[in-house]
């Protein structure tokens, strides 16, 4: 199997009460994780206290060098 540089994306494991900053998207800004459901994560704006529920959209990225790709 040939080795390649591969970017790995995994859903981010949020936890309630976590303070996060989102950059580079329309949801950019500071948020607090208010609730985590099976299919939605609810974020609260720390300034307005408004809450928004979205399907999970943040991912953890890591680079792996000399990683097999594709994995059958």
MMTF fields as JSON, N, C-alpha, C and O atoms, coordinates in Angstrom:
{
  "mmtfVersion": "1.0.0",
  "mmtfProducer": "UNKNOWN",
  "numBonds": 287,
  "numAtoms": 288,
  "numGroups": 72,
  "numChains": 1,
  "numModels": 1,
  "chainsPerModel": [1],
  "groupsPerChain": [72],
  "chainIdList": ["A"],
  "bondAtomList": [4, 2, 8, 6, 12, 10, 16, 14, 20, 18, 24, 22, 28, 26, 32, 30, 36, 34, 40, 38, 44, 42, 48, 46, 52, 50, 56, 54, 60, 58, 64, 62, 68, 66, 72, 70, 76, 74, 80, 78, 84, 82, 88, 86, 92, 90, 96, 94, 100, 98, 104, 102, 108, 106, 112, 110, 116, 114, 120, 118, 124, 122, 128, 126, 132, 130, 136, 134, 140, 138, 144, 142, 148, 146, 152, 150, 156, 154, 160, 158, 164, 162, 168, 166, 172, 170, 176, 174, 180, 178, 184, 182, 188, 186, 192, 190, 196, 194, 200, 198, 204, 202, 208, 206, 212, 210, 216, 214, 220, 218, 224, 222, 228, 226, 232, 230, 236, 234, 240, 238, 244, 242, 248, 246, 252, 250, 256, 254, 260, 258, 264, 262, 268, 266, 272, 270, 276, 274, 280, 278, 284, 282],
  "bondOrderList": [1, 1, 1, 1, 1, 1, 1, 1, 1, 1, 1, 1, 1, 1, 1, 1, 1, 1, 1, 1, 1, 1, 1, 1, 1, 1, 1, 1, 1, 1, 1, 1, 1, 1, 1, 1, 1, 1, 1, 1, 1, 1, 1, 1, 1, 1, 1, 1, 1, 1, 1, 1, 1, 1, 1, 1, 1, 1, 1, 1, 1, 1, 1, 1, 1, 1, 1, 1, 1, 1, 1],
  "groupList": [{"groupName": "UNK", "atomNameList": ["N", "CA", "C", "O"], "elementList": ["N", "C", "C", "O"], "formalChargeList": [0, 0, 0, 0], "bondAtomList": [1, 0, 2, 1, 3, 2], "bondOrderList": [1, 1, 2], "singleLetterCode": "X", "chemCompType": "L-PEPTIDE LINKING"}],
  "groupTypeList": [0, 0, 0, 0, 0, 0, 0, 0, 0, 0, 0, 0, 0, 0, 0, 0, 0, 0, 0, 0, 0, 0, 0, 0, 0, 0, 0, 0, 0, 0, 0, 0, 0, 0, 0, 0, 0, 0, 0, 0, 0, 0, 0, 0, 0, 0, 0, 0, 0, 0, 0, 0, 0, 0, 0, 0, 0, 0, 0, 0, 0, 0, 0, 0, 0, 0, 0, 0, 0, 0, 0, 0],
  "groupIdList": [1, 2, 3, 4, 5, 6, 7, 8, 9, 10, 11, 12, 13, 14, 15, 16, 17, 18, 19, 20, 21, 22, 23, 24, 25, 26, 27, 28, 29, 30, 31, 32, 33, 34, 35, 36, 37, 38, 39, 40, 41, 42, 43, 44, 45, 46, 47, 48, 49, 50, 51, 52, 53, 54, 55, 56, 57, 58, 59, 60, 61, 62, 63, 64, 65, 66, 67, 68, 69, 70, 71, 72],
  "secStructList": [7, 7, 3, 3, 3, 3, 3, 3, 3, 3, 3, 7, 7, 7, 7, 6, 6, 7, 3, 3, 3, 3, 7, 1, 1, 6, 6, 7, 3, 3, 3, 3, 3, 3, 3, 3, 7, 1, 1, 7, 3, 3, 3, 3, 7, 6, 6, 6, 7, 7, 3, 3, 3, 3, 7, 7, 7, 7, 3, 3, 3, 3, 3, 3, 3, 3, 3, 3, 1, 1, 7, 7],
  "xCoordList": [0.844, 0.0, 0.89, 1.848, 0.565, 1.335, 1.064, -0.059, 2.09, 1.975, 1.791, 2.422, 0.913, 0.618, 0.5, 0.36, 0.555, 0.2, -1.312, -1.875, -1.981, -3.442, -3.939, -3.397, -4.961, -5.611, -6.758, -7.591, -6.812, -7.828, -8.818, -8.398, -10.116, -11.165, -12.032, -12.502, -12.243, -13.116, -14.056, -13.649, -15.33, -16.218, -15.594, -15.024, -15.71, -15.123, -15.978, -17.197, -15.375, -16.134, -16.425, -15.73, -17.462, -17.844, -18.231, -18.592, -18.155, -18.725, -19.448, -19.013, -20.55, -21.382, -20.548, -19.779, -20.715, -19.972, -18.682, -18.052, -18.286, -17.04, -17.144, -18.162, -16.094, -16.01, -15.175, -14.052, -15.751, -15.077, -15.039, -15.806, -14.153, -14.084, -14.101, -13.301, -15.029, -15.124, -14.557, -14.891, -13.712, -13.094, -13.299, -13.299, -13.473, -13.491, -14.803, -14.824, -15.914, -17.216, -18.265, -17.975, -19.5, -20.574, -20.94, -21.605, -20.521, -20.79, -19.633, -19.533, -18.769, -17.567, -17.883, -18.838, -17.074, -17.223, -17.022, -16.645, -17.278, -17.147, -18.489, -19.526, -18.465, -19.668, -19.409, -18.27, -20.501, -20.45, -21.348, -22.455, -20.876, -21.676, -22.742, -22.427, -24.023, -25.136, -25.751, -26.217, -25.754, -26.375, -25.838, -25.468, -25.804, -25.385, -26.446, -26.68, -27.08, -28.074, -27.481, -26.317, -28.296, -27.824, -27.48, -26.527, -28.275, -28.064, -27.806, -27.61, -27.8, -27.615, -26.689, -26.619, -25.982, -25.215, -25.797, -25.999, -26.064, -26.637, -25.546, -24.905, -25.348, -24.344, -25.041, -26.063, -24.479, -25.021, -24.023, -22.83, -24.523, -23.69, -23.455, -24.423, -22.205, -21.935, -22.361, -22.434, -22.639, -23.024, -24.547, -25.109, -25.214, -26.67, -27.436, -28.634, -26.75, -27.35, -28.298, -28.97, -28.36, -29.188, -28.563, -27.341, -29.423, -28.959, -29.374, -30.449, -28.491, -28.733, -28.349, -27.31, -29.204, -28.917, -28.605, -29.346, -27.504, -27.066, -26.621, -26.25, -26.664, -26.035, -24.544, -24.021, -23.848, -22.406, -21.689, -21.939, -20.801, -20.143, -18.661, -17.96, -18.163, -16.742, -15.991, -16.49, -14.811, -14.018, -12.609, -12.07, -12.022, -10.617, -9.821, -10.19, -8.754, -7.942, -6.547, -5.972, -6.019, -4.617, -3.997, -4.67, -2.745, -2.005, -1.226, -0.573, -1.3, -0.503, 0.387, -0.071, 1.643, 2.602, 2.89, 2.934, 3.084, 3.342, 2.217, 2.466, 0.988, -0.202, -0.79, -0.848, -1.227, -1.828, -3.111, -3.922, -3.289, -4.492, -4.707, -3.753, -5.907, -7.082, -7.0, -6.251, -7.776, -7.821, -9.005, -10.146, -8.738, -9.838, -10.839, -11.807],
  "yCoordList": [-1.176, 0.0, 1.239, 1.328, 2.181, 3.41, 4.332, 4.386, 5.058, 5.993, 7.411, 7.793, 8.198, 9.572, 10.45, 9.939, 11.771, 12.719, 12.866, 13.199, 12.62, 12.584, 13.487, 13.449, 14.294, 15.104, 14.293, 13.781, 14.167, 13.382, 14.35, 15.239, 14.194, 15.027, 14.148, 13.095, 14.58, 13.873, 14.891, 16.022, 14.503, 15.426, 15.819, 14.981, 17.09, 17.568, 17.13, 17.299, 16.577, 16.106, 17.241, 17.389, 18.039, 19.137, 18.621, 17.454, 19.496, 19.196, 20.45, 21.574, 20.235, 21.333, 22.246, 21.779, 23.553, 24.548, 24.981, 25.947, 24.279, 24.59, 25.951, 26.271, 26.741, 28.024, 27.834, 27.334, 28.249, 28.009, 29.295, 30.224, 29.339, 30.417, 29.754, 28.865, 30.205, 29.692, 30.758, 31.936, 30.35, 31.288, 30.802, 29.601, 31.756, 31.451, 30.917, 30.4, 31.026, 30.599, 31.634, 32.596, 31.433, 32.378, 32.351, 33.268, 31.319, 31.232, 31.786, 31.524, 32.545, 33.064, 33.832, 34.607, 33.603, 34.341, 33.446, 32.281, 34.007, 33.275, 32.693, 33.343, 31.455, 30.725, 29.882, 29.548, 29.548, 28.564, 27.405, 27.616, 26.183, 25.006, 24.863, 24.619, 25.018, 24.994, 23.608, 23.239, 22.837, 21.512, 20.677, 21.203, 19.384, 18.457, 17.378, 16.624, 17.31, 16.27, 15.218, 15.293, 14.25, 13.177, 13.705, 13.243, 14.694, 15.21, 16.704, 17.243, 17.385, 18.842, 19.255, 18.602, 20.357, 21.0, 22.408, 23.102, 22.828, 24.149, 25.048, 24.73, 26.182, 27.155, 28.421, 28.822, 29.049, 30.277, 31.405, 31.256, 32.528, 33.718, 34.278, 34.501, 34.514, 35.008, 36.466, 36.927, 37.186, 38.594, 38.745, 39.36, 38.188, 38.342, 37.235, 37.37, 36.146, 34.962, 34.205, 33.27, 34.597, 33.867, 32.506, 32.359, 31.509, 30.15, 29.702, 30.045, 28.925, 28.394, 26.923, 26.543, 26.095, 24.66, 24.322, 24.68, 23.633, 23.238, 21.787, 21.245, 21.172, 19.869, 20.088, 21.146, 19.093, 19.271, 19.694, 19.142, 20.673, 21.241, 21.486, 21.824, 21.329, 21.57, 20.249, 19.225, 20.284, 19.078, 19.324, 20.422, 18.297, 18.337, 17.837, 16.846, 18.506, 18.137, 17.784, 18.453, 16.748, 16.43, 15.989, 15.427, 16.244, 15.818, 14.559, 14.486, 13.584, 12.372, 12.241, 12.356, 12.003, 11.851, 10.368, 9.599, 9.985, 8.585, 7.68, 6.615, 8.115, 7.39, 6.628, 7.167, 5.388, 4.652, 5.344, 5.781, 5.439, 6.058, 5.562, 5.512, 5.197, 5.065, 3.822, 2.892, 3.813, 2.639, 1.798, 2.26, 0.575, -0.272, -0.668, -1.373],
  "zCoordList": [0.0, 0.0, 0.0, 0.767, -0.859, -0.985, 0.2, 0.701, 0.649, 1.771, 1.234, 0.249, 1.893, 1.491, 2.727, 3.839, 2.545, 3.598, 3.559, 2.516, 4.693, 4.747, 5.878, 6.983, 5.612, 6.653, 7.225, 6.477, 8.566, 9.249, 9.91, 10.651, 9.658, 10.25, 11.143, 10.714, 12.385, 13.326, 13.957, 14.222, 14.207, 14.915, 16.257, 16.955, 16.603, 17.843, 19.036, 19.002, 20.081, 21.247, 22.243, 23.247, 21.95, 22.835, 24.218, 24.369, 25.233, 26.546, 27.055, 26.808, 27.763, 28.259, 29.157, 29.997, 28.964, 29.728, 29.059, 29.488, 28.015, 27.309, 26.63, 26.015, 26.744, 26.076, 24.821, 24.872, 23.68, 22.405, 21.59, 21.842, 20.628, 19.639, 18.27, 17.981, 17.435, 16.07, 15.147, 15.27, 14.239, 13.298, 11.874, 11.603, 10.969, 9.552, 9.003, 7.886, 9.757, 9.245, 9.613, 10.325, 9.122, 9.44, 10.92, 11.403, 11.648, 13.092, 13.916, 15.115, 13.271, 13.909, 15.193, 15.253, 16.198, 17.449, 18.651, 18.523, 19.824, 21.077, 21.472, 21.333, 21.969, 22.34, 23.575, 23.903, 24.251, 25.331, 24.927, 24.432, 25.136, 24.811, 25.89, 27.055, 25.493, 26.437, 26.573, 27.651, 25.485, 25.518, 24.365, 23.315, 24.578, 23.535, 23.426, 24.371, 22.278, 22.023, 21.106, 20.713, 20.777, 19.899, 18.509, 17.882, 18.021, 16.666, 16.601, 15.512, 17.737, 17.747, 18.881, 19.921, 18.653, 19.717, 19.859, 18.862, 21.093, 21.346, 21.903, 22.905, 21.23, 21.648, 22.113, 21.556, 23.142, 23.713, 23.502, 23.771, 23.021, 22.898, 24.298, 25.025, 24.702, 26.055, 26.263, 27.402, 25.191, 25.307, 25.308, 26.215, 24.298, 24.185, 24.91, 25.16, 25.247, 25.881, 24.944, 25.378, 23.668, 22.707, 22.46, 22.452, 22.257, 22.007, 20.615, 20.123, 19.993, 18.666, 18.673, 19.211, 18.066, 17.973, 16.528, 15.613, 16.343, 15.012, 15.031, 16.072, 13.861, 13.728, 13.936, 13.589, 14.503, 14.735, 13.449, 12.377, 13.571, 12.397, 12.611, 11.657, 13.822, 14.088, 14.065, 14.533, 13.526, 13.398, 13.879, 13.74, 14.444, 14.836, 13.645, 13.014, 13.345, 12.19, 12.652, 13.512, 12.084, 12.319, 11.006, 10.141, 10.876, 9.695, 10.043, 11.084, 9.175, 9.346, 8.123, 6.986, 8.371, 7.281, 7.083, 8.043, 5.848, 5.504, 6.0, 6.565, 5.783, 6.238, 5.057, 3.951, 5.265, 4.155, 3.681, 4.497, 2.373, 1.817, 0.411, -0.367, 0.055, 0.894, 1.761, 1.463, 2.834, 3.706, 3.25, 3.273, 2.84, 2.329, 3.41, 3.126]
}
